[in-house]
Amino acid sequence: MNHRTEVLISKFTFYAIAAFGAVMFFASKSVAQTANPLPSILSRLTVNSMAGSNEAINTSIPAQAQSMFGGLSQVNCAKGQSPASCLPVGFLDQAFGIGQFTPASAAAAVGKSLTGRETLAQATPWLGQIKVSDALAANPQLRNLLPASAFGGSQLKSSVANLQFGSIVDLTTAKLNRVPSLANTAINKFQGYQKLMTDTIPNVGNIAISKMPKVNVPAGMAILKMDAVRTKERNVRHMVMSGSDLETSKECLTNCDYIETMPIVGLPYLRGARIISGDSLQVRGGHGLLAWVNGGKEPTGIHFIGDTKLVIRNVNAKSGRATVNLNFRGCYYFFGQHCTPYFVGFPLWQLSEKYPTLPLFTDDANVSRVIRLTRPR
């Protein structure tokens, strides 16, 4: 009679590429002959192409961190609402560097140009939501648009400083050429920009992810396809690659839905690697003063590019399908990094066991291996 013992081997970390999105592939074809798909993928994906959230998102930003998010106190997205209309720029800026765009560079990134004849309502409608004092601090030339009554001598009146710029300047009549330097002033120069919605900033939502300032593609690559779907399992520990920054390769003990993957580019070690559904397991996440947002929890998943994470949801064994969500976090820096968990997520695409679909990408795969050893009694 034999005695069977489970030995948990240390986690192996493998480095691969970070990329946003996915590329069509056919399982019957050899991936070895496939060219690097990333340029094509990244050039087609935009913030506006992301689908609405499949569940309502309602959470609070801690009081001590609100100033770092432009005074933002809440994140609220209704079910089905697109990220461009409900996810503050502070989150997308953390992931993609949206705030580094100027009105002119954002227009150029989508093949347009500013002539100067545009009204501010056309070129910079978001400026209406910025405080007057913050607008002047970012671009002093904007004082040329203010009425004389806004000043006491040469100084801005305190009663005007905290008003929204759009409340005392008619953006529908003020022309961009009256403030020539505004076209080349970065959005992140304006205090409070973090709480703006992406759809209030012209052109940014249609910029290809490949042109985002913070999107850098490493030299290596690992692309995974979904090979199998499992639901309602218990004690899922072997070959788990999903988790969080704080709980890598986190096991699932009960009611575990997950997918098994197969590498189609890079990292043969990941054959059979398991990604547990975020519907089945919440893990610890976040850092510093923002770690307790959303109860300090985030759905289990795999790291993607920058400050984003891929989460598997809606695993269905009958149809052999699952949904891939892109989850965001918000961070600020003050004597170290303070970040929320990756709790805000939006669906990107579906995976299928049976049909060619978009694959998964990861830049860091932690795998827990459980090896069964047999030894004599």
Buried (B, 14 or more C-beta within 10 A) or exposed (E): EEEEEEEEEEBBEBBBBBBBBBBEBEEEEEBEEBEEBBEEBBEEBBBBBBBBBBEEBEBEBBEEBBBBBBEBEEBEBEEEBBBBBBBBBBBBBBBBBBBBBBBBBBBBBBEEEBEEEBBBBBBBBBBBBBBBBBBBBBBEEBBEBBEEEBEEEEEBBEEBBEBBBBEBBEBEEBBBEEBEEBBEBBBBBBBBBBBBBBBBBBBBBBBBBBBBBBBEBEEBBBBBBBBBBBBEBEEBBBBBBBBBBBBBBBBBEEEBBBBBBBBBBBBEBBEBBBBBBBBBBBBBBBBBBBBEBBEBBBBBBBBBBBBBBBBBBBBBBEEBBBBBBBBBBBBBEEEEEBBBBBBBBBBBBBBBBEEEBBBBBBBBBBBBBBEEEEEEE
